[in-house]
Amino acid sequence: MKKNVFIALLGLGICVLSACDDGRIYPDSATSAEGKTVVMEGVLEGFDNWASNYRVSIAGFEQADDEYASVSKVITTSDIKDDGKVSVELSGIKSEVKIVRLCVLDRLRRHIVTFEEVDVSDATEPVKVDLGTMNISMHNAIQQSFFNTTCANCHGASNRAAAGLYLTEGKSYQALVDVDSKKVEDKKLVETNNSANSVLHMVLYQQSVEGISMDHRDLVSEKNEQTILPLIDSWINNGAKEK
Ligand code: HEC
């Protein structure tokens, strides 16, 4: 009698430990692989130096201008193989997702910047994207998504560079980091690890900056104010690295 109770308890114990009756059915990986698949592969320079409040990710979006990703997977150092290449796969992508991006999201999966994207609207087979060698550093993200589009026109891309400041590709880093302002006394354009004291930050956040005649605030869209300006601060406060 005692022996039977013991066996019954043992059986119950095993059952609890293995959660054998939680009622759910777990599909095996072969049957759960529905939806589209995208694989991206390449060498990602500057990947390691992203500030910890951002996530370099492979992410799917339903619309090009969606603020948030519908599905995403964070890329981590464990995705870097021995040859230095990253290979990441996003699978089970539902049909509503039209675009898959190599991009940076913040902690809430809000989209900040894109480095590469592929249209998967009509994809029936797994899509493979060869990224080659790509500079995905914080500085290059700011260059591509902001300086090139919003600043370079006056600062070096046309026939003039306002205040002698070049914000064009290949020049902006050397022109900004640890360089004295020509307009604001005793300030640097970018003071490493001190965004609040950097003239770059001041012109973007303040309506008027003593010494500078032009109001730069008008150039900053509402969206960039929420995505790019914090990115610039993060870049400065995380060492203002080139890569
Ligand atoms: C419409 C032309 C124009 C655009 C676009 C523009 N700037 Fe300027 N910027 C100027 C002018 C003009 C000055 C110098 C103002 C003065 O002489 O007082 C200046 C000055 C600056 C300075 C201060 C330089 C120093 O030595 O102190 C910084 C920093 C700066 N701009 C950054 C930017 C950034 C970042 C952008 C993109 C968001 C941008 N600018 C877009 C015209 C422009």
Residues whose N, C-alpha, C, O or C-beta is under 5 A from the ligand:
A	BS01	HEC	T150 C151 C154 A162 A163 L165 D180 S181 K182 K183 V184 V199 L200 V203 G211 I212 S213 M214 L219
